[in-house]
Amino acid sequence: MKTFKSLSVLLAALACCIVFTGCLSHWAIDSSTRLQVENKSSKTIVGIDIVSEDGSEYVPWIQDTIRPGEKSRVYEEDWVGTFNVRFRIVEKTTIGCACDNVPDGMYASCVCPVLRSEALIARDVEFEGGSEYVVITDSKEGHGLRYEFK
């Protein structure tokens, strides 16, 4: 009987060690990535996707609007590895258009608001799990955007 108790205590201690080791490895190896985006550009970010190598398929990651000067909340997904990341962007601009309610013989110059969309692709971004922070800024040339993971 004494041997049985010793064996059961030993097995219980071994089981605790195995469980505790699993917990420690989970703390050391993060299997998900948390991303926060800061938009320092003049354009609005309307979504962030993980895109296939050829660009034909994508999986939405962040489906939220991040206006100029704002930070997103932190989004967590199971992305660990090397990926292409697409930042979907819209810019509010104006174009010349036909005016309504202009009396005959009068000329009016009107502008209409439109949204212009574009995408910024970050290629071969390495997510190793843990927290990532990316800042989107206007390019120094004045057109397009830049990204920097910090």
C-alpha positions in Angstrom: 0.0 0.0 0.0 2.9 2.3 0.8 4.3 1.7 -2.6 1.0 2.6 -4.3 0.8 5.9 -2.4 4.4 6.7 -3.3 3.7 5.9 -6.9 0.5 8.0 -7.0 2.3 10.9 -5.5 5.1 10.6 -8.0 2.7 10.4 -10.9 0.7 13.4 -9.6 4.0 15.4 -9.3 5.0 14.3 -12.8 1.6 15.3 -14.2 1.9 18.7 -12.6 5.4 19.2 -14.1 4.1 18.3 -17.5 1.2 20.7 -17.3 3.4 23.4 -15.9 5.9 22.9 -18.6 3.1 23.3 -21.2 2.1 26.5 -19.6 5.6 27.9 -19.6 6.1 27.1 -23.3 2.8 28.8 -24.1 4.1 31.9 -22.3 7.4 31.8 -24.2 6.0 31.0 -27.6 3.1 33.2 -28.7 0.8 31.6 -31.3 -1.1 34.8 -32.2 -0.3 38.3 -33.3 -1.8 41.5 -31.9 -1.8 44.5 -34.2 -2.4 48.2 -33.5 -2.3 50.7 -36.3 -1.6 54.5 -36.0 -2.7 56.5 -38.9 -0.5 59.6 -39.3 -1.4 60.1 -42.9 -3.9 62.4 -44.5 -6.1 59.5 -45.7 -8.5 57.2 -44.0 -7.7 53.5 -43.6 -10.9 51.4 -44.0 -9.5 47.9 -43.6 -6.4 45.6 -43.3 -6.2 42.2 -45.0 -3.8 39.3 -45.3 -3.3 38.8 -49.0 -2.2 35.7 -51.0 1.1 35.8 -52.9 -0.6 36.4 -56.2 -3.1 38.8 -54.8 -6.1 36.8 -55.9 -7.3 35.9 -52.4 -7.5 37.7 -49.1 -8.7 37.3 -45.5 -9.9 40.4 -43.7 -8.1 41.1 -40.4 -9.2 44.6 -39.4 -12.5 45.8 -40.7 -12.6 49.2 -39.0 -12.2 52.8 -40.0 -9.1 54.5 -38.8 -9.2 58.2 -39.6 -6.2 60.5 -39.9 -4.6 61.1 -36.5 -6.3 58.1 -34.9 -5.0 54.8 -33.5 -6.9 51.6 -33.9 -7.8 49.3 -31.0 -5.7 46.2 -30.7 -6.8 43.3 -33.0 -5.6 39.7 -32.3 -5.5 36.9 -34.8 -3.7 33.6 -35.3 -1.2 35.0 -37.8 2.4 33.6 -37.3 4.7 33.5 -40.3 5.4 35.6 -43.4 2.5 37.4 -45.0 1.5 40.1 -47.5 -0.5 42.8 -45.7 -2.9 45.1 -47.6 -4.0 48.4 -46.1 -7.2 49.6 -47.8 -7.4 53.4 -48.0 -9.9 56.0 -49.1 -9.3 59.7 -49.7 -12.1 62.2 -49.9 -11.5 64.6 -52.8 -13.6 66.8 -55.1 -14.1 66.9 -58.8 -15.9 69.3 -61.1 -19.4 68.3 -61.9 -22.7 69.5 -63.2 -24.6 71.9 -61.0 -28.3 71.6 -60.2 -30.7 74.5 -59.8 -28.8 77.0 -62.0 -31.0 79.5 -63.8 -30.9 79.4 -67.6 -28.1 81.5 -69.1 -26.1 81.5 -65.8 -22.8 79.7 -65.4 -21.8 78.0 -62.2 -18.7 76.1 -61.3 -19.6 73.3 -58.9 -17.5 70.6 -57.2 -18.8 67.3 -56.0 -17.2 65.1 -53.3 -15.9 61.7 -54.3 -14.0 58.9 -52.5 -10.9 57.7 -54.2 -9.7 54.2 -53.0 -6.2 52.7 -53.1 -4.3 50.0 -51.5 -0.9 49.9 -49.8 0.7 46.4 -49.9 3.4 45.5 -47.3 5.1 42.4 -48.7 6.8 39.6 -46.7 5.9 40.9 -43.3 7.1 38.6 -40.6 4.7 38.0 -37.7 6.4 35.9 -35.0 3.5 36.2 -32.5 3.2 38.9 -29.8 2.4 42.6 -30.3 3.0 44.6 -33.5 2.6 48.3 -34.0 2.5 49.9 -37.4 2.5 53.6 -38.3 1.1 54.7 -41.7 2.3 58.1 -42.9 2.2 60.2 -46.1 5.2 59.6 -48.3 7.8 62.3 -48.5 7.2 62.7 -52.2 3.7 63.9 -51.5 1.8 61.0 -53.2 1.3 57.6 -51.8 1.8 56.2 -48.3 4.5 54.6 -46.2 4.3 52.1 -43.5 6.7 51.3 -40.6 6.4 48.4 -38.2 7.8 49.3 -34.8 
